[in-house]
């Protein structure tokens, strides 16, 4: 796997390994986007939690993605509707949209300079045989509102 651009361009900070036993009420495993966001919200309600990371902060799955936060993950909504129903597909979309909104709010609240911007997304194909699948996905988007 190739190294993502933002891992190449970022100096990853190193932290010392934990050498002693540590006691906590809540342990978050993984300091990627999800773990850090959870820690952010937990910090507003409690202070007794620890986030641990086996490698570098943000360098696992969060560091190997395409540098986007999205509710559109390829051709997924038509499959979700067919396999799990409309309500589940709508919940999946809503959860991702709320996560994107939440991240944007955190960025604004703390004036984080990270080049965040809202952009349109698209699905395309160079294969004529895939056109009907993309049309079905588009119809799923319309159906889900």
SEMI-991683 format. One record per atom (N, C-alpha, C, O, CB): residue in three letters; atom name; z, y, x. Coordinates in steps of 0.02 Angstrom, whole numbers. Glycine has a CB too. Layout:
% SEMI-991683
ROKE   rest   atom        w        v        u
ROKE    Ala     CA        Z        Y        X
...
% end
This chain:
% SEMI-991683
ROKE   rest   atom        w        v        u
ROKE    Unk      N        0      -59       42
ROKE    Unk     CA        0        0        0
ROKE    Unk      C        0       62       44
ROKE    Unk      O       35       65       94
ROKE    Unk     CB       61        0      -47
ROKE    Unk      N      -39      111       25
ROKE    Unk     CA      -42      173       61
ROKE    Unk      C       20      214       46
ROKE    Unk      O       50      209       -8
ROKE    Unk     CB     -105      212       45
ROKE    Unk      N       39      256       93
ROKE    Unk     CA       95      301       82
ROKE    Unk      C       72      360       41
ROKE    Unk      O       19      389       54
ROKE    Unk     CB      125      324      150
ROKE    Unk      N      112      379       -9
ROKE    Unk     CA       92      435      -52
ROKE    Unk      C       93      500      -13
ROKE    Unk      O      127      507       38
ROKE    Unk     CB      139      439     -112
ROKE    Unk      N       55      547      -38
ROKE    Unk     CA       49      613       -5
ROKE    Unk      C      117      646       -1
ROKE    Unk      O      134      676       51
ROKE    Unk     CB        0      657      -43
ROKE    Unk      N      155      643      -55
ROKE    Unk     CA      218      680      -52
ROKE    Unk      C      270      648       -7
ROKE    Unk      O      315      682       16
ROKE    Unk     CB      247      688     -121
ROKE    Unk      N      265      583        6
ROKE    Unk     CA      309      552       56
ROKE    Unk      C      285      573      126
ROKE    Unk      O      327      586      170
ROKE    Unk     CB      309      474       49
ROKE    Unk      N      220      575      137
ROKE    Unk     CA      193      597      202
ROKE    Unk      C      212      669      217
ROKE    Unk      O      226      686      275
ROKE    Unk     CB      118      589      203
ROKE    Unk      N      212      711      166
ROKE    Unk     CA      221      783      175
ROKE    Unk      C      294      805      173
ROKE    Unk      O      309      863      186
ROKE    Unk     CB      183      820      123
ROKE    Unk      N      339      760      157
ROKE    Unk     CA      410      778      148
ROKE    Unk      C      452      747      203
ROKE    Unk      O      444      688      220
ROKE    Unk     CB      436      755       79
ROKE    Unk      N      496      787      231
ROKE    Unk     CA      543      760      279
ROKE    Unk      C      600      728      240
ROKE    Unk      O      639      762      207
ROKE    Unk     CB      570      815      329
ROKE    Unk      N      604      661      243
ROKE    Unk     CA      655      626      205
ROKE    Unk      C      722      632      239
ROKE    Unk      O      729      619      299
ROKE    Unk     CB      635      552      196
ROKE    Unk      N      771      652      201
ROKE    Unk     CA      838      660      227
ROKE    Unk      C      872      592      231
ROKE    Unk      O      865      551      186
ROKE    Unk     CB      880      709      183
ROKE    Unk      N      909      581      284
ROKE    Unk     CA      944      518      294
ROKE    Unk      C     1019      529      284
ROKE    Unk      O     1047      580      306
ROKE    Unk     CB      930      489      365
ROKE    Unk      N     1050      482      250
ROKE    Unk     CA     1122      486      238
ROKE    Unk      C     1154      425      270
ROKE    Unk      O     1122      373      278
ROKE    Unk     CB     1138      488      161
ROKE    Unk      N     1218      430      290
ROKE    Unk     CA     1251      373      320
ROKE    Unk      C     1260      316      271
ROKE    Unk      O     1268      327      211
ROKE    Unk     CB     1318      393      349
ROKE    Unk      N     1260      256      296
ROKE    Unk     CA     1274      197      255
ROKE    Unk      C     1348      196      235
ROKE    Unk      O     1390      221      271
ROKE    Unk     CB     1255      131      293
ROKE    Unk      N     1362      168      178
ROKE    Unk     CA     1430      162      155
ROKE    Unk      C     1463      106      196
ROKE    Unk      O     1438       50      198
ROKE    Unk     CB     1434      146       78
ROKE    Unk      N     1518      122      228
ROKE    Unk     CA     1552       74      271
ROKE    Unk      C     1614       44      240
ROKE    Unk      O     1637       -9      261
ROKE    Unk     CB     1569      108      336
ROKE    Unk      N     1642       79      191
ROKE    Unk     CA     1705       57      160
ROKE    Unk      C     1695       41       87
ROKE    Unk      O     1644       58       57
ROKE    Unk     CB     1760      111      168
ROKE    Unk      N     1744        7       58
ROKE    Unk     CA     1743       -5      -14
ROKE    Unk      C     1751       63      -50
ROKE    Unk      O     1790      105      -29
ROKE    Unk     CB     1799      -55      -36
ROKE    Unk      N     1713       70     -103
ROKE    Unk     CA     1718      131     -143
ROKE    Unk      C     1728      108     -215
ROKE    Unk      O     1696       62     -239
ROKE    Unk     CB     1653      175     -136
ROKE    Unk      N     1773      142     -249
ROKE    Unk     CA     1787      125     -319
ROKE    Unk      C     1761      181     -364
ROKE    Unk      O     1770      241     -349
ROKE    Unk     CB     1863      114     -331
ROKE    Unk      N     1729      162     -418
ROKE    Unk     CA     1702      210     -465
ROKE    Unk      C     1699      179     -534
ROKE    Unk      O     1697      118     -541
ROKE    Unk     CB     1631      235     -443
ROKE    Unk      N     1700      220     -584
ROKE    Unk     CA     1692      196     -653
ROKE    Unk      C     1619      182     -669
ROKE    Unk      O     1603      138     -709
ROKE    Unk     CB     1721      246     -703
ROKE    Unk      N     1574      220     -638
ROKE    Unk     CA     1503      214     -653
ROKE    Unk      C     1463      214     -588
ROKE    Unk      O     1472      257     -545
ROKE    Unk     CB     1480      273     -699
ROKE    Unk      N     1420      164     -582
ROKE    Unk     CA     1377      158     -524
ROKE    Unk      C     1305      161     -546
ROKE    Unk      O     1284      123     -590
ROKE    Unk     CB     1391       91     -486
ROKE    Unk      N     1267      207     -517
ROKE    Unk     CA     1195      213     -530
ROKE    Unk      C     1160      184     -469
ROKE    Unk      O     1169      208     -413
ROKE    Unk     CB     1174      288     -543
ROKE    Unk      N     1119      133     -481
ROKE    Unk     CA     1083      101     -426
ROKE    Unk      C     1012      129     -426
ROKE    Unk      O      973      117     -472
ROKE    Unk     CB     1083       24     -433
ROKE    Unk      N      997      165     -373
ROKE    Unk     CA      930      194     -365
ROKE    Unk      C      932      269     -371
ROKE    Unk      O      955      296     -422
ROKE    Unk     CB      883      165     -415
ROKE    Unk      N      907      303     -320
ROKE    Unk     CA      905      376     -319
ROKE    Unk      C      833      401     -325
ROKE    Unk      O      811      444     -287
ROKE    Unk     CB      938      404     -255
ROKE    Unk      N      798      372     -373
ROKE    Unk     CA      732      397     -390
ROKE    Unk      C      738      445     -448
ROKE    Unk      O      793      470     -463
ROKE    Unk     CB      684      339     -408
ROKE    Unk      N      683      459     -479
ROKE    Unk     CA      683      508     -534
ROKE    Unk      C      731      489     -589
ROKE    Unk      O      767      532     -615
ROKE    Unk     CB      612      514     -562
ROKE    Unk      N      732      426     -609
ROKE    Unk     CA      776      404     -663
ROKE    Unk      C      850      407     -643
ROKE    Unk      O      891      434     -680
ROKE    Unk     CB      759      333     -685
ROKE    Unk      N      867      380     -585
ROKE    Unk     CA      936      380     -563
ROKE    Unk      C      964      449     -552
ROKE    Unk      O     1021      464     -571
ROKE    Unk     CB      943      340     -499
ROKE    Unk      N      924      493     -522
ROKE    Unk     CA      947      561     -510
ROKE    Unk      C      953      601     -575
ROKE    Unk      O      999      642     -583
ROKE    Unk     CB      900      597     -462
ROKE    Unk      N      907      589     -621
ROKE    Unk     CA      912      623     -686
ROKE    Unk      C      974      600     -724
ROKE    Unk      O     1009      640     -754
ROKE    Unk     CB      849      611     -728
ROKE    Unk      N      987      535     -722
ROKE    Unk     CA     1048      509     -753
ROKE    Unk      C     1109      540     -721
ROKE    Unk      O     1156      561     -755
ROKE    Unk     CB     1050      431     -747
ROKE    Unk      N     1110      544     -654
ROKE    Unk     CA     1166      575     -620
ROKE    Unk      C     1175      648     -639
ROKE    Unk      O     1231      672     -646
ROKE    Unk     CB     1156      569     -545
ROKE    Unk      N     1120      683     -646
ROKE    Unk     CA     1122      753     -666
ROKE    Unk      C     1158      760     -733
ROKE    Unk      O     1203      801     -740
ROKE    Unk     CB     1051      783     -670
ROKE    Unk      N     1136      721     -782
ROKE    Unk     CA     1167      726     -849
ROKE    Unk      C     1239      700     -849
ROKE    Unk      O     1281      728     -884
ROKE    Unk     CB     1126      688     -899
ROKE    Unk      N     1253      647     -812
ROKE    Unk     CA     1322      622     -808
ROKE    Unk      C     1368      675     -777
ROKE    Unk      O     1426      681     -797
ROKE    Unk     CB     1325      558     -767
ROKE    Unk      N     1342      713     -730
ROKE    Unk     CA     1384      763     -696
ROKE    Unk      C     1409      817     -744
ROKE    Unk      O     1458      850     -730
ROKE    Unk     CB     1346      796     -640
ROKE    Unk      N     1375      825     -800
ROKE    Unk     CA     1397      873     -850
ROKE    Unk      C     1454      847     -893
ROKE    Unk      O     1490      885     -925
ROKE    Unk     CB     1338      893     -894
ROKE    Unk      N     1463      780     -892
ROKE    Unk     CA     1514      749     -935
ROKE    Unk      C     1571      718     -895
ROKE    Unk      O     1627      711     -921
ROKE    Unk     CB     1483      697     -978
ROKE    Unk      N     1558      700     -833
ROKE    Unk     CA     1609      665     -794
ROKE    Unk      C     1595      674     -720
ROKE    Unk      O     1540      694     -700
ROKE    Unk     CB     1611      589     -812
ROKE    Unk      N     1644      659     -679
ROKE    Unk     CA     1634      665     -607
ROKE    Unk      C     1642      599     -570
ROKE    Unk      O     1626      595     -511
ROKE    Unk     CB     1682      716     -579
ROKE    Unk      N     1667      548     -604
ROKE    Unk     CA     1680      485     -570
ROKE    Unk      C     1619      438     -576
ROKE    Unk      O     1619      390     -614
ROKE    Unk     CB     1742      451     -600
ROKE    Unk      N     1568      454     -537
ROKE    Unk     CA     1510      410     -532
ROKE    Unk      C     1481      415     -462
ROKE    Unk      O     1491      464     -427
ROKE    Unk     CB     1456      427     -587
ROKE    Unk      N     1445      364     -443
ROKE    Unk     CA     1413      362     -378
ROKE    Unk      C     1341      339     -387
ROKE    Unk      O     1326      295     -427
ROKE    Unk     CB     1451      313     -329
ROKE    Unk      N     1297      371     -349
ROKE    Unk     CA     1227      349     -347
ROKE    Unk      C     1216      318     -279
ROKE    Unk      O     1231      348     -227
ROKE    Unk     CB     1177      409     -359
ROKE    Unk      N     1189      257     -278
ROKE    Unk     CA     1174      224     -214
ROKE    Unk      C     1098      212     -211
ROKE    Unk      O     1065      201     -262
ROKE    Unk     CB     1213      156     -207
ROKE    Unk      N     1073      213     -150
ROKE    Unk     CA     1001      203     -138
ROKE    Unk      C      993      161      -76
ROKE    Unk      O     1025      175      -25
ROKE    Unk     CB      964      271     -131
ROKE    Unk      N      952      110      -79
ROKE    Unk     CA      942       65      -22
ROKE    Unk      C      899       96       32
ROKE    Unk      O      904       77       90
ROKE    Unk     CB      910        1      -46
ROKE    Unk      N      856      143       14
ROKE    Unk     CA      810      172       62
ROKE    Unk      C      821      247       66
ROKE    Unk      O      876      270       81
ROKE    Unk     CB      736      156       43
ROKE    Unk      N      770      286       52
ROKE    Unk     CA      775      359       52
ROKE    Unk      C      772      383      -20
ROKE    Unk      O      741      352      -63
ROKE    Unk     CB      718      392       94
ROKE    Unk      N      805      439      -34
ROKE    Unk     CA      805      468     -101
ROKE    Unk      C      734      484     -122
ROKE    Unk      O      697      518      -86
ROKE    Unk     CB      850      532     -103
ROKE    Unk      N      715      459     -180
ROKE    Unk     CA      649      474     -208
ROKE    Unk      C      591      440     -173
ROKE    Unk      O      534      458     -185
ROKE    Unk     CB      638      545     -207
ROKE    Unk      N      605      391     -131
ROKE    Unk     CA      551      360      -92
ROKE    Unk      C      531      291     -116
ROKE    Unk      O      486      260      -87
ROKE    Unk     CB      572      356      -20
ROKE    Unk      N      563      266     -168
ROKE    Unk     CA      544      201     -195
ROKE    Unk      C      487      209     -244
ROKE    Unk      O      435      238     -227
ROKE    Unk     CB      604      166     -229
ROKE    Unk      N      495      182     -303
ROKE    Unk     CA      442      188     -354
ROKE    Unk      C      426      261     -369
ROKE    Unk      O      368      279     -379
ROKE    Unk     CB      463      152     -419
ROKE    Unk      N      477      304     -370
ROKE    Unk     CA      465      375     -383
ROKE    Unk      C      423      407     -328
ROKE    Unk      O      385      454     -341
ROKE    Unk     CB      531      413     -391
ROKE    Unk      N      430      384     -268
ROKE    Unk     CA      393      412     -212
ROKE    Unk      C      324      383     -202
ROKE    Unk      O      283      410     -165
ROKE    Unk     CB      432      403     -149
ROKE    Unk      N      310      328     -236
ROKE    Unk     CA      245      296     -229
ROKE    Unk      C      201      305     -290
ROKE    Unk      O      151      270     -298
ROKE    Unk     CB      254      222     -214
ROKE    Unk      N      220      351     -334
ROKE    Unk     CA      178      362     -393
ROKE    Unk      C      126      415     -379
ROKE    Unk      O      115      434     -321
ROKE    Unk     CB      222      382     -454
ROKE    Unk      N       94      439     -429
ROKE    Unk     CA       40      487     -421
ROKE    Unk      C       63      559     -429
ROKE    Unk      O       23      604     -443
ROKE    Unk     CB      -16      473     -471
ROKE    Unk      N      127      571     -419
ROKE    Unk     CA      156      638     -423
ROKE    Unk      C      148      669     -492
ROKE    Unk      O      138      729     -499
ROKE    Unk     CB      125      684     -371
ROKE    Unk      N      151      628     -543
ROKE    Unk     CA      146      655     -610
ROKE    Unk      C      200      624     -654
ROKE    Unk      O      223      568     -644
ROKE    Unk     CB       77      641     -640
ROKE    Unk      N      220      663     -703
ROKE    Unk     CA      266      640     -755
ROKE    Unk      C      225      641     -819
ROKE    Unk      O      198      693     -838
ROKE    Unk     CB      332      686     -760
ROKE    Unk      N      219      585     -851
ROKE    Unk     CA      170      580     -905
ROKE    Unk      C      194      535     -962
ROKE    Unk      O      237      492     -954
ROKE    Unk     CB      105      555     -879
ROKE    Unk      N      165      547    -1020
ROKE    Unk     CA      175      502    -1077
ROKE    Unk      C      112      460    -1088
ROKE    Unk      O      110      418    -1133
ROKE    Unk     CB      191      542    -1141
ROKE    Unk      N       63      471    -1046
ROKE    Unk     CA        0      434    -1053
ROKE    Unk      C       -8      389     -992
ROKE    Unk      O      -18      412     -936
ROKE    Unk     CB      -61      484    -1059
ROKE    Unk      N       -4      325    -1004
ROKE    Unk     CA       -6      275     -950
ROKE    Unk      C      -66      228     -960
ROKE    Unk      O      -57      170     -978
ROKE    Unk     CB       60      234     -947
ROKE    Unk      N     -125      253     -950
ROKE    Unk     CA     -183      212     -961
ROKE    Unk      C     -193      197    -1035
ROKE    Unk      O     -174      238    -1077
ROKE    Unk     CB     -178      147     -921
ROKE    Unk      N     -221      141    -1049
ROKE    Unk     CA     -233      121    -1119
ROKE    Unk      C     -173       80    -1144
ROKE    Unk      O     -176       19    -1145
ROKE    Unk     CB     -300       80    -1125
ROKE    Unk      N     -120      114    -1163
ROKE    Unk     CA      -59       78    -1182
ROKE    Unk      C      -44       82    -1257
ROKE    Unk      O      -16       35    -1285
ROKE    Unk     CB       -1      104    -1143
ROKE    Unk      N      -60      138    -1289
ROKE    Unk     CA      -36      148    -1357
ROKE    Unk      C      -69      102    -1408
ROKE    Unk      O      -36       79    -1455
ROKE    Unk     CB      -49      220    -1378
ROKE    Unk      N     -133       88    -1400
ROKE    Unk     CA     -166       41    -1445
ROKE    Unk      C     -133      -28    -1440
ROKE    Unk      O     -121      -61    -1490
ROKE    Unk     CB     -242       35    -1430
ROKE    Unk      N     -118      -49    -1378
ROKE    Unk     CA      -84     -113    -1368
ROKE    Unk      C      -14     -113    -1398
ROKE    Unk      O        6     -162    -1430
ROKE    Unk     CB      -80     -131    -1294
ROKE    Unk      N       22      -59    -1388
ROKE    Unk     CA       90      -54    -1417
ROKE    Unk      C       88      -59    -1493
ROKE    Unk      O      128      -94    -1524
ROKE    Unk     CB      124       11    -1396
ROKE    Unk      N       41      -24    -1523
ROKE    Unk     CA       35      -26    -1596
ROKE    Unk      C       20      -97    -1619
ROKE    Unk      O       50     -122    -1667
ROKE    Unk     CB      -19       23    -1621
ROKE    Unk      N      -28     -129    -1586
ROKE    Unk     CA      -47     -197    -1606
ROKE    Unk      C        8     -248    -1596
ROKE    Unk      O       20     -291    -1638
ROKE    Unk     CB     -109     -218    -1568
ROKE    Unk      N       42     -244    -1539
ROKE    Unk     CA       93     -295    -1522
ROKE    Unk      C      161     -281    -1552
ROKE    Unk      O      197     -328    -1569
ROKE    Unk     CB       99     -300    -1448
ROKE    Unk      N      180     -217    -1558
ROKE    Unk     CA      249     -201    -1577
ROKE    Unk      C      254     -155    -1637
ROKE    Unk      O      309     -141    -1661
ROKE    Unk     CB      284     -170    -1519
ROKE    Unk      N      198     -130    -1661
ROKE    Unk     CA      198      -87    -1720
ROKE    Unk      C      198      -13    -1704
ROKE    Unk      O      214        9    -1649
ROKE    Unk     CB      258     -104    -1762
ROKE    Unk      N      180       24    -1755
ROKE    Unk     CA      175       97    -1750
ROKE    Unk      C      240      129    -1729
ROKE    Unk      O      241      172    -1685
ROKE    Unk     CB      152      125    -1817
ROKE    Unk      N      296      109    -1760
ROKE    Unk     CA      361      141    -1746
ROKE    Unk      C      380      134    -1673
ROKE    Unk      O      405      182    -1643
ROKE    Unk     CB      415      111    -1791
ROKE    Unk      N      370       75    -1644
ROKE    Unk     CA      386       65    -1573
ROKE    Unk      C      342      108    -1528
ROKE    Unk      O      366      138    -1480
ROKE    Unk     CB      379       -9    -1555
ROKE    Unk      N      277      110    -1544
ROKE    Unk     CA      231      151    -1504
ROKE    Unk      C      251      225    -1508
ROKE    Unk      O      249      260    -1457
ROKE    Unk     CB      159      142    -1529
ROKE    Unk      N      270      248    -1566
ROKE    Unk     CA      291      318    -1575
ROKE    Unk      C      355      331    -1536
ROKE    Unk      O      362      384    -1505
ROKE    Unk     CB      302      334    -1650
ROKE    Unk      N      402      284    -1537
ROKE    Unk     CA      465      293    -1499
ROKE    Unk      C      451      296    -1424
ROKE    Unk      O      481      336    -1389
ROKE    Unk     CB      514      235    -1515
ROKE    Unk      N      405      254    -1400
ROKE    Unk     CA      386      253    -1330
ROKE    Unk      C      359      322    -1310
ROKE    Unk      O      379      350    -1259
ROKE    Unk     CB      334      198    -1316
ROKE    Unk      N      312      347    -1350
ROKE    Unk     CA      284      413    -1336
ROKE    Unk      C      338      467    -1338
ROKE    Unk      O      343      509    -1292
ROKE    Unk     CB      228      430    -1386
ROKE    Unk      N      378      466    -1390
ROKE    Unk     CA      430      518    -1399
ROKE    Unk      C      479      517    -1340
ROKE    Unk      O      498      571    -1316
ROKE    Unk     CB      468      507    -1465
ROKE    Unk      N      499      458    -1318
ROKE    Unk     CA      546      454    -1261
ROKE    Unk      C      515      485    -1198
ROKE    Unk      O      549      521    -1161
ROKE    Unk     CB      564      381    -1248
ROKE    Unk      N      452      471    -1186
ROKE    Unk     CA      420      499    -1127
ROKE    Unk      C      410      575    -1133
ROKE    Unk      O      418      611    -1084
ROKE    Unk     CB      353      466    -1115
ROKE    Unk      N      393      598    -1192
ROKE    Unk     CA      385      670    -1202
ROKE    Unk      C      452      706    -1193
ROKE    Unk      O      455      759    -1162
ROKE    Unk     CB      356      685    -1273
ROKE    Unk      N      505      678    -1221
ROKE    Unk     CA      572      708    -1213
ROKE    Unk      C      593      708    -1140
ROKE    Unk      O      625      756    -1117
ROKE    Unk     CB      623      671    -1256
ROKE    Unk      N      576      656    -1103
ROKE    Unk     CA      593      654    -1031
ROKE    Unk      C      555      709     -994
ROKE    Unk      O      584      743     -952
ROKE    Unk     CB      575      585    -1001
ROKE    Unk      N      492      718    -1010
ROKE    Unk     CA      454      772     -977
ROKE    Unk      C      483      840     -994
ROKE    Unk      O      490      883     -950
ROKE    Unk     CB      380      769     -999
ROKE    Unk      N      500      850    -1056
ROKE    Unk     CA      530      914    -1077
ROKE    Unk      C      597      925    -1042
ROKE    Unk      O      612      981    -1021
ROKE    Unk     CB      541      915    -1154
ROKE    Unk      N      636      872    -1035
ROKE    Unk     CA      701      877    -1002
ROKE    Unk      C      693      896     -929
ROKE    Unk      O      729      939     -903
ROKE    Unk     CB      738      811    -1009
ROKE    Unk      N      646      864     -895
ROKE    Unk     CA      635      880     -825
ROKE    Unk      C      612      953     -817
ROKE    Unk      O      634      988     -772
ROKE    Unk     CB      583      832     -794
ROKE    Unk      N      569      975     -861
ROKE    Unk     CA      546     1045     -858
ROKE    Unk      C      605     1093     -869
ROKE    Unk      O      609     1144     -836
ROKE    Unk     CB      492     1057     -911
ROKE    Unk      N      650     1076     -915
ROKE    Unk     CA      709     1118     -928
ROKE    Unk      C      754     1122     -866
ROKE    Unk      O      778     1176     -849
ROKE    Unk     CB      748     1091     -987
ROKE    Unk      N      764     1066     -833
ROKE    Unk     CA      805     1065     -772
ROKE    Unk      C      773     1109     -718
ROKE    Unk      O      807     1148     -685
ROKE    Unk     CB      814      993     -745
ROKE    Unk      N      708     1104     -710
ROKE    Unk     CA      671     1144     -660
ROKE    Unk      C      680     1218     -675
ROKE    Unk      O      693     1257     -630
ROKE    Unk     CB      596     1125     -659
ROKE    Unk      N      672     1237     -738
ROKE    Unk     CA      679     1307     -757
ROKE    Unk      C      751     1331     -749
ROKE    Unk      O      763     1385     -722
ROKE    Unk     CB      655     1318     -829
ROKE    Unk      N      798     1291     -773
ROKE    Unk     CA      869     1311     -770
ROKE    Unk      C      893     1324     -699
ROKE    Unk      O      931     1371     -687
ROKE    Unk     CB      913     1257     -802
ROKE    Unk      N      869     1285     -652
ROKE    Unk     CA      892     1291     -583
ROKE    Unk      C      841     1324     -537
ROKE    Unk      O      849     1325     -476
ROKE    Unk     CB      909     1223     -556
ROKE    Unk      N      788     1352     -567
ROKE    Unk     CA      735     1387     -530
ROKE    Unk      C      712     1345     -470
ROKE    Unk      O      708     1369     -413
ROKE    Unk     CB      759     1456     -506
ROKE    Unk      N      696     1283     -483
ROKE    Unk     CA      674     1237     -430
ROKE    Unk      C      601     1250     -415
ROKE    Unk      O      559     1246     -459
ROKE    Unk     CB      686     1162     -451
ROKE    Unk      N      586     1265     -352
ROKE    Unk     CA      518     1279     -331
ROKE    Unk      C      484     1213     -313
ROKE    Unk      O      488     1190     -256
ROKE    Unk     CB      517     1329     -270
ROKE    Unk      N      450     1184     -362
ROKE    Unk     CA      420     1118     -350
ROKE    Unk      C      349     1114     -376
ROKE    Unk      O      321     1059     -382
ROKE    Unk     CB      462     1065     -382
ROKE    Unk      N      319     1169     -392
ROKE    Unk     CA      249     1172     -416
ROKE    Unk      C      239     1133     -481
ROKE    Unk      O      184     1108     -494
ROKE    Unk     CB      203     1145     -363
ROKE    Unk      N      291     1128     -522
ROKE    Unk     CA      284     1094     -586
ROKE    Unk      C      236     1131     -631
ROKE    Unk      O      239     1193     -635
ROKE    Unk     CB      353     1086     -621
ROKE    Unk      N      191     1095     -664
ROKE    Unk     CA      147     1125     -713
ROKE    Unk      C      128     1074     -765
ROKE    Unk      O      124     1014     -752
ROKE    Unk     CB       84     1155     -680
ROKE    Unk      N      116     1098     -825
ROKE    Unk     CA       91     1056     -880
ROKE    Unk      C       15     1053     -874
ROKE    Unk      O      -18     1104     -866
ROKE    Unk     CB      114     1083     -951
ROKE    Unk      N      -11      994     -878
ROKE    Unk     CA      -84      983     -875
ROKE    Unk      C     -105      933     -928
ROKE    Unk      O      -66      891     -950
ROKE    Unk     CB     -105      959     -804
ROKE    Unk      N     -167      939     -949
ROKE    Unk     CA     -196      889     -993
ROKE    Unk      C     -205      824     -954
ROKE    Unk      O     -211      825     -893
ROKE    Unk     CB     -263      913    -1024
ROKE    Unk      N     -207      770     -990
ROKE    Unk     CA     -222      706     -958
ROKE    Unk      C     -284      677     -991
ROKE    Unk      O     -305      698    -1045
ROKE    Unk     CB     -162      656     -964
ROKE    Unk      N     -314      629     -958
ROKE    Unk     CA     -373      598     -986
ROKE    Unk      C     -379      526     -962
ROKE    Unk      O     -350      507     -911
ROKE    Unk     CB     -437      638     -967
ROKE    Unk      N     -416      489    -1000
ROKE    Unk     CA     -434      420     -981
ROKE    Unk      C     -510      419     -979
ROKE    Unk      O     -542      445    -1024
ROKE    Unk     CB     -404      366    -1031
ROKE    Unk      N     -537      390     -928
ROKE    Unk     CA     -609      386     -923
ROKE    Unk      C     -630      318     -898
ROKE    Unk      O     -589      279     -874
ROKE    Unk     CB     -637      442     -878
ROKE    Unk      N     -694      305     -904
ROKE    Unk     CA     -721      242     -879
ROKE    Unk      C     -790      254     -850
ROKE    Unk      O     -825      301     -870
ROKE    Unk     CB     -724      189     -934
ROKE    Unk      N     -809      214     -804
ROKE    Unk     CA     -877      213     -778
ROKE    Unk      C     -913      149     -801
ROKE    Unk      O     -970      136     -782
ROKE    Unk     CB     -877      217     -701
ROKE    Unk      N     -878      110     -842
ROKE    Unk     CA     -905       47     -867
ROKE    Unk      C     -918       54     -942
ROKE    Unk      O     -872       67     -981
ROKE    Unk     CB     -856      -12     -852
ROKE    Unk      N     -979       44     -962
ROKE    Unk     CA     -997       49    -1032
ROKE    Unk      C     -958        0    -1076
ROKE    Unk      O     -944       15    -1134
ROKE    Unk     CB    -1071       38    -1041
ROKE    Unk      N     -940      -56    -1048
ROKE    Unk     CA     -903     -107    -1086
ROKE    Unk      C     -832      -84    -1104
ROKE    Unk      O     -801     -114    -1148
ROKE    Unk     CB     -900     -172    -1047
ROKE    Unk      N     -807      -33    -1072
ROKE    Unk     CA     -739       -8    -1085
ROKE    Unk      C     -736       49    -1135
ROKE    Unk      O     -682       70    -1156
ROKE    Unk     CB     -707       14    -1021
ROKE    Unk      N     -794       73    -1156
ROKE    Unk     CA     -795      131    -1200
ROKE    Unk      C     -759      118    -1266
ROKE    Unk      O     -721      161    -1289
ROKE    Unk     CB     -867      152    -1215
ROKE    Unk      N     -769       60    -1295
ROKE    Unk     CA     -736       46    -1360
ROKE    Unk      C     -660       44    -1352
ROKE    Unk      O     -624       64    -1398
ROKE    Unk     CB     -762      -21    -1389
ROKE    Unk      N     -636       20    -1295
ROKE    Unk     CA     -563       19    -1284
ROKE    Unk      C     -536       90    -1280
ROKE    Unk      O     -482      105    -1305
ROKE    Unk     CB     -545      -20    -1220
ROKE    Unk      N     -572      134    -1248
ROKE    Unk     CA     -551      204    -1242
ROKE    Unk      C     -554      238    -1311
ROKE    Unk      O     -510      277    -1328
ROKE    Unk     CB     -594      243    -1191
ROKE    Unk      N     -605      223    -1350
ROKE    Unk     CA     -609      249    -1418
ROKE    Unk      C     -550      224    -1460
ROKE    Unk      O     -522      262    -1499
ROKE    Unk     CB     -675      230    -1450
ROKE    Unk      N     -531      161    -1452
ROKE    Unk     CA     -473      134    -1487
ROKE    Unk      C     -410      169    -1466
ROKE    Unk      O     -367      184    -1507
ROKE    Unk     CB     -467       58    -1475
ROKE    Unk      N     -403      184    -1401
ROKE    Unk     CA     -344      220    -1376
ROKE    Unk      C     -342      290    -1404
ROKE    Unk      O     -288      314    -1424
ROKE    Unk     CB     -345      222    -1299
ROKE    Unk      N     -399      323    -1407
ROKE    Unk     CA     -402      390    -1436
ROKE    Unk      C     -381      388    -1509
ROKE    Unk      O     -344      432    -1532
ROKE    Unk     CB     -473      419    -1429
ROKE    Unk      N     -404      338    -1545
ROKE    Unk     CA     -384      332    -1615
ROKE    Unk      C     -308      320    -1621
ROKE    Unk      O     -276      346    -1667
ROKE    Unk     CB     -422      273    -1649
ROKE    Unk      N     -280      282    -1575
ROKE    Unk     CA     -207      272    -1574
ROKE    Unk      C     -171      338    -1564
ROKE    Unk      O     -121      351    -1597
ROKE    Unk     CB     -187      222    -1519
ROKE    Unk      N     -196      381    -1519
ROKE    Unk     CA     -166      447    -1509
ROKE    Unk      C     -168      487    -1573
ROKE    Unk      O     -118      519    -1591
ROKE    Unk     CB     -202      485    -1453
ROKE    Unk      N     -225      486    -1607
ROKE    Unk     CA     -231      522    -1670
ROKE    Unk      C     -182      494    -1722
ROKE    Unk      O     -148      532    -1757
ROKE    Unk     CB     -303      518    -1697
ROKE    Unk      N     -178      428    -1726
ROKE    Unk     CA     -133      396    -1774
ROKE    Unk      C      -60      414    -1760
ROKE    Unk      O      -20      422    -1807
ROKE    Unk     CB     -142      320    -1772
ROKE    Unk      N      -42      421    -1697
ROKE    Unk     CA       27      436    -1678
ROKE    Unk      C       42      511    -1682
ROKE    Unk      O      100      532    -1676
ROKE    Unk     CB       41      410    -1607
ROKE    Unk      N      -10      551    -1692
ROKE    Unk     CA        0      623    -1698
ROKE    Unk      C        6      657    -1631
ROKE    Unk      O       14      718    -1628
ROKE    Unk     CB       61      638    -1738
% end
